[in-house]
Amino acid sequence: TRWSFEWDAKPGQHEVRVRATDDAGNVQPDEVGWNDLGYLYDGVVGHPVEVL
Protein backbone atom coordinates (compact mmCIF):
# COMPACT_ATOMS: atom_id res chain seq x y z
CA THR A 1 0.00 0.00 0.00
CA ARG A 2 1.33 3.41 -0.88
CA TRP A 3 1.27 6.16 1.71
CA SER A 4 1.95 9.87 1.90
CA PHE A 5 2.13 12.63 4.48
CA GLU A 6 2.49 16.39 4.49
CA TRP A 7 5.64 17.72 6.09
CA ASP A 8 6.64 21.35 6.55
CA ALA A 9 10.32 20.41 6.35
CA LYS A 10 12.99 22.89 7.30
CA PRO A 11 16.28 22.98 5.35
CA GLY A 12 18.91 20.55 6.59
CA GLN A 13 19.55 16.87 7.20
CA HIS A 14 16.64 14.70 8.39
CA GLU A 15 15.77 11.03 8.76
CA VAL A 16 12.43 9.52 7.73
CA ARG A 17 11.28 6.34 9.48
CA VAL A 18 8.06 4.45 8.71
CA ARG A 19 6.41 1.66 10.70
CA ALA A 20 3.85 -0.79 9.34
CA THR A 21 0.54 -1.69 11.01
CA ASP A 22 -1.51 -4.68 9.87
CA ASP A 23 -5.30 -5.14 9.82
CA ALA A 24 -5.21 -6.67 13.32
CA GLY A 25 -3.46 -3.58 14.74
CA ASN A 26 -0.04 -5.23 15.15
CA VAL A 27 2.69 -2.61 14.78
CA GLN A 28 6.15 -3.24 13.36
CA PRO A 29 8.69 -3.13 16.21
CA ASP A 30 10.72 0.07 16.42
CA GLU A 31 13.78 -1.91 17.54
CA VAL A 32 14.64 -5.58 17.11
CA GLY A 33 17.25 -7.81 18.68
CA TRP A 34 20.44 -8.81 16.89
CA ASN A 35 19.99 -11.57 14.31
CA ASP A 36 23.31 -13.21 13.34
CA LEU A 37 22.08 -14.38 9.93
CA GLY A 38 19.73 -11.48 9.18
CA TYR A 39 16.77 -13.71 8.27
CA LEU A 40 13.25 -12.28 8.66
CA TYR A 41 14.58 -8.88 9.70
CA ASP A 42 11.60 -6.63 10.39
CA GLY A 43 13.15 -3.59 12.03
CA VAL A 44 12.41 0.00 11.07
CA VAL A 45 15.13 1.44 8.83
CA GLY A 46 15.81 5.17 8.68
CA HIS A 47 16.20 6.92 5.33
CA PRO A 48 18.32 10.08 5.19
CA VAL A 49 16.74 13.12 3.52
CA GLU A 50 18.40 16.45 2.73
CA VAL A 51 16.05 19.41 2.37
CA LEU A 52 17.52 22.32 0.43
Contacts in CASP RR format, 6 or more apart in sequence:
PFRMAT RR
TARGET T0000
AUTHOR 0000-0000-0000
METHOD contacts of the structure
MODEL  1
TRWSFEWDAKPGQHEVRVRATDDAGNVQPDEVGWNDLGYLYDGVVGHPVE
VL
3 18 0 8 1.000
9 49 0 8 1.000
9 51 0 8 1.000
10 51 0 8 1.000
11 51 0 8 1.000
11 52 0 8 1.000
12 50 0 8 1.000
12 51 0 8 1.000
12 52 0 8 1.000
13 48 0 8 1.000
13 49 0 8 1.000
13 50 0 8 1.000
14 48 0 8 1.000
14 49 0 8 1.000
14 50 0 8 1.000
14 51 0 8 1.000
15 46 0 8 1.000
15 47 0 8 1.000
15 48 0 8 1.000
15 49 0 8 1.000
16 46 0 8 1.000
16 47 0 8 1.000
16 49 0 8 1.000
17 44 0 8 1.000
17 45 0 8 1.000
17 46 0 8 1.000
17 47 0 8 1.000
18 44 0 8 1.000
19 27 0 8 1.000
19 28 0 8 1.000
19 30 0 8 1.000
19 44 0 8 1.000
20 27 0 8 1.000
20 28 0 8 1.000
21 27 0 8 1.000
21 28 0 8 1.000
28 42 0 8 1.000
28 43 0 8 1.000
28 44 0 8 1.000
29 42 0 8 1.000
29 43 0 8 1.000
29 44 0 8 1.000
30 43 0 8 1.000
30 44 0 8 1.000
31 43 0 8 1.000
31 44 0 8 1.000
32 41 0 8 1.000
32 42 0 8 1.000
32 43 0 8 1.000
35 41 0 8 1.000
END
